[in-house]
């Protein structure tokens, strides 16, 4: 399983518009799970992140198809001017690999 995690910083003035735009990414097929959340900012050390996109894909092909979908470029282009920072990480879940081997 591929896990896709993206962190955004967004000004308070653009938070809801950015959240709504990112939520539209969930309309794209291929994700097994997709969600957008507003950071609760409860960490003791760092609370810079405002929004989080989290998605799971069964395969790299599914993830690549998600990113190649026409809606992806349209939505990201509309959100890009609203965000200040974007940090992404994509990884193969060891938990899924472990579960499959049992």
N, C-alpha and C positions, 0 to 999 in steps of 0.2 A: 504494500500500500504506500502511496506517495502522499505525504502531508505537505501542505502549502500554507505558510503563515506569513502574513504581511502586516507590518506595523506602520501606522501613519500618525504624524502630528499635523493638526489642523487648528486654525484659529477658532475661537468660540463662535465667531460670526458665520463661519462656514461649516461648522460641525454637522448640523442636521442635513444640509444639502449634500455634503460629502458622504455621509452615512447612507442616505437614500440612493445616491448614485452607485456606491459600492454594492449595496443590497441588490441592485439590478443584475449584478454579475451572477447571482443565483439563478437567473432565468436561463443561463447557458447550460445545455446538457453536459453530461460527462462526469460531473462531480457526484460522488457517493454521499457526501455531506458538504454543506456550504452554510456558513454563517458570518455575520458581521456583528461585532459587539463594540460598545462604548466602554473604554477602560474605566473600571471602578476607582482607580487610583488609590489603592489601599496598600501598596508596597511601601516598606519602610525606607527604601533607598532611592528609588527612581520612579517618577510618575510622568515622564515626558510624553509617553504614547497616549494618543487620544482615541484612536480606532484600531480595531484588529479584524483582519479578514482571515478566516480559517476554513480550509477546504481539504477534503480527502478524495483521492482518486485511486481506483483499483490498479491502474497501470500507468506507466509513463506515456503510453500512447493516448490514454484518456486525458492526461494532463496537457499534453501537447495539443490535442484536439480542442480542449477548452481555451487555451491561449490563442489558437488559430481561428477561433470562431469570430465572425464579423462583429458581433456585439461586444466582444472583449475590447477591441481597439476603439470602438465608438465610445464605450463607457469610460475606459481609462483616459481617453482624451478629454472627456468632459470633467473628470475628477482631478486630473493633473494640476490645473491652475488653482484648485482649492486647497491643495495640500502643501505643507511646508517640507516635510520629510517623509520618505518611504524607505523602509528596510524590509527585505524579503528573505525568507529561507524556505528551501524545498528539500525534503529528505525522505528517504525510504524508512518507514517505521520498523524498527527492530521488533516491536511488540507484535506487529502483524506477521513478520517472518517467524518469530518464535511460536505464535499460535498456529501457524500453518504446519510447522514441523512436528507438532504433537499428535 
